[in-house]
Amino acid sequence: MPPLDLVWRTVRTVSLLALSCACGCPQVQAQQAAAAPPQAAPRLVLSPSVFGGSPRYQGWPLVLELTLWRETSRAATNTSGQPLTITATEGSWSEALSVTVRNAEGAVASWPLHLVKQEGAQLSLAADDCTAVEWWLTPEETMALPEGECTLGVAFDPKRVEGLPAGAAAPRSDRCRLRVEKEAVPLSQAMAAEKLYQQGWYYIVRDDQAGAGQAASLLMAADPKGIGARRLKAVIAARAGRVEEGLALIDEALSIYWEQYPEACPPAGLLSLRGQLRAQKPKPAAGP
């Protein structure tokens, strides 16, 4: 152990022992309690992103993803406290979310986003918990979007929920920057594959397993060594209850990735999906 560290730990220990004598006095304890700063609770963060990133193209499906999570910082010392519970006054809690789109000049733009409704009136999140909400636009709807830069933000409508923190503890709403462009003509092979992947994920979000399966099969045929098609097929299999099939597809995708990039870290999305699938596996029955 480094000497300075040992000295510091010794001084700190002696100081704590000296303080413990004074702390035994009820008056001192009361003064310390009054002087102690209030504990900061984990803050709710709303972080939107567009699947596939920027730019997005007119005539392609679009999926807006919102991650809601409770941020734990060094100041958040009461992480073992009660979960934050937000209750919708009517309908689902996800219906109380409002998406605001602004163009490059700051003017509000109207996008006909379709919410993937989450069931239940209550959202309850403990420290470091997270959940997600999605919206989508059809290819026909994105064709009508104007070209250019825009920002997207999501927030709870305070008139439609109860239990929303206020003041310094109010939720933090991040912003997502996006550029809308025309689709290139003709599409490169890589862009055509990316479009198929976007279509597959769009169908998954809409719970259209047939459409998702068709997009994944077309993508696999176009790029037999591709990772995206295997990821799509793994999600489709998992949603149909075929967990082992989904895990095998993720393992294939990871093997292909390591063949191509032996020194690189594997994509976090694949590892996360593998962890989710492993958690869905039925646990073996206990022995006699």
Buried (B, 14 or more C-beta within 10 A) or exposed (E): EEEEEEEEEEEEEEEEEEEEEEEEEEEEEEEEEEEEEEEBBBBBBBBBBBBBEBEBBBBBBBBBBBBBBBBBEEEBBEBEEEEBEBBBEEEBBBBBBEBBBBBEEEEEBEBEBBBBEBEEBEBBBEBEBEBEBBBBBBBEBBBEBEEEBBBBBBBBEEEBBEBBEEEEBBBEBBEBEBBBEEBEEEEEEEBBBBBBBBBBBBBBBBEBBEBBBBBBBBBBEEBEEBBBBBBBBBBBBBEEEBBEBBBBBBBBBBEBBEEEEEEEEBBEEBEEBBEBBEEEEEEEEEEE
